[in-house]
Amino acid sequence: MPSPFSSRLDTNYRPTNDEILAIQEKVVSDTNAAQQVDKQVQSILESIAGLILARDERISSAKKHAALLHPIRKVPEDILSAIFHRCIPHNPSDAPVT
């Protein structure tokens, strides 16, 4: 709502006593309106947070399911065991120093 004091804003104008009351009402009205906007913003932020959480859960689920499709899972266990068995040093002097 436009203010009847718009032309007086950012000036050195000195309001009359009657105008002071009207200005005070405008300040209260604008402050209340700003608080309502703050409530709406908070509600939207909460909705966004919920959506981000839902998205993150979907991404996590997709990654976990995609891991089941990894090609290494198609290699038979006996072959994997043989590969890892060959990685173990059989001579203690060949073992890495820790």
VMD Tcl script that draws the C-alpha trace (Angstrom):
set ca {
  {0.00 0.00 0.00}
  {1.49 3.35 -0.97}
  {2.25 5.72 1.86}
  {0.97 9.28 1.93}
  {4.43 10.12 3.25}
  {6.39 8.70 0.31}
  {7.42 12.15 -0.86}
  {8.66 12.97 2.63}
  {10.86 9.91 3.03}
  {14.62 10.47 2.98}
  {14.14 14.18 3.64}
  {14.42 16.41 6.68}
  {10.64 16.81 6.88}
  {9.25 17.26 10.38}
  {5.83 15.58 10.73}
  {2.96 17.17 12.60}
  {1.49 15.50 15.68}
  {-1.36 14.08 13.62}
  {1.07 12.79 11.03}
  {3.18 11.18 13.74}
  {0.22 8.99 14.71}
  {-0.35 7.99 11.10}
  {3.35 7.25 10.63}
  {3.40 5.14 13.78}
  {0.46 3.13 12.45}
  {2.30 2.67 9.16}
  {5.41 1.46 11.01}
  {3.34 -1.07 12.98}
  {1.52 -2.19 9.85}
  {4.72 -2.65 7.85}
  {6.42 -4.43 10.75}
  {3.51 -6.86 11.08}
  {3.52 -7.46 7.33}
  {7.26 -8.16 7.44}
  {6.71 -10.67 10.23}
  {4.10 -12.45 8.13}
  {6.53 -12.61 5.24}
  {9.16 -14.01 7.62}
  {6.73 -16.78 8.61}
  {6.13 -17.60 4.96}
  {9.86 -17.65 4.27}
  {10.42 -19.97 7.24}
  {7.72 -22.30 5.99}
  {9.26 -22.38 2.53}
  {12.73 -23.02 3.98}
  {11.34 -25.95 5.97}
  {9.76 -27.33 2.81}
  {13.04 -26.94 0.96}
  {14.91 -28.72 3.75}
  {12.46 -31.61 3.52}
  {12.88 -31.78 -0.24}
  {16.66 -31.75 0.06}
  {16.50 -34.59 2.57}
  {14.22 -36.60 0.28}
  {16.55 -35.97 -2.66}
  {19.60 -37.03 -0.66}
  {17.86 -40.23 0.41}
  {17.02 -41.02 -3.23}
  {20.59 -40.34 -4.34}
  {21.93 -42.57 -1.57}
  {19.51 -45.33 -2.51}
  {20.43 -45.03 -6.19}
  {24.15 -45.29 -5.40}
  {23.65 -48.34 -3.19}
  {21.57 -50.04 -5.86}
  {24.05 -49.11 -8.58}
  {26.80 -50.76 -6.52}
  {24.93 -54.05 -6.92}
  {25.43 -53.72 -10.68}
  {29.21 -53.23 -10.49}
  {31.03 -55.59 -12.86}
  {33.24 -57.01 -10.08}
  {30.14 -58.66 -8.65}
  {29.96 -60.85 -11.75}
  {33.39 -62.37 -11.10}
  {32.99 -65.80 -9.48}
  {34.09 -66.09 -5.86}
  {36.73 -68.72 -6.57}
  {38.46 -66.39 -9.04}
  {38.34 -63.48 -6.58}
  {39.75 -65.72 -3.86}
  {42.58 -66.81 -6.14}
  {43.40 -63.19 -6.99}
  {43.51 -62.13 -3.36}
  {45.39 -65.23 -2.32}
  {48.12 -64.36 -4.83}
  {48.36 -60.88 -3.28}
  {49.37 -62.32 0.09}
  {53.15 -62.57 0.45}
  {54.18 -66.18 1.09}
  {57.68 -65.28 2.19}
  {57.74 -63.16 5.38}
  {60.65 -61.15 3.99}
  {58.41 -60.04 1.10}
  {55.83 -58.57 3.46}
  {55.62 -54.77 3.46}
  {57.20 -53.03 6.42}
  {54.65 -51.30 8.63}
}
mol new
graphics top color blue
foreach p $ca { graphics top sphere $p radius 0.5 }
foreach p [lrange $ca 0 end-1] q [lrange $ca 1 end] { graphics top cylinder $p $q radius 0.2 }
display resetview
